[in-house]
Amino acid sequence: METILAYTALGVLLVLGMGAFGTAIGFGLLGGKFLEGAARQPELAPMLQVKMFIVAGLIDAVTMIGIGIGMWFTFANPYIATLH
């Protein structure tokens, strides 16, 4: 029982950590490319900003799905049912 809970906690921590790391990298690249594009063609900055926020929402959505899966494994662990 304790082994399953320990491995579940490690797995959830990996999912959350890698999700946060990937989101940070994604936002860094996204912001940098937006600034490059806006500096090259300032008249396109409003259009690029809208697209940047759409992509930012999609990047955040992937992380939120990972958080949801991590919470599911933390609070309603399906592997504990195999012990009974």
Secondary structure as UniProt FT lines:
FT   HELIX           2..40
FT   HELIX           42..44
FT   HELIX           45..75
FT   TURN            78..79
FT   HELIX           80..83
//
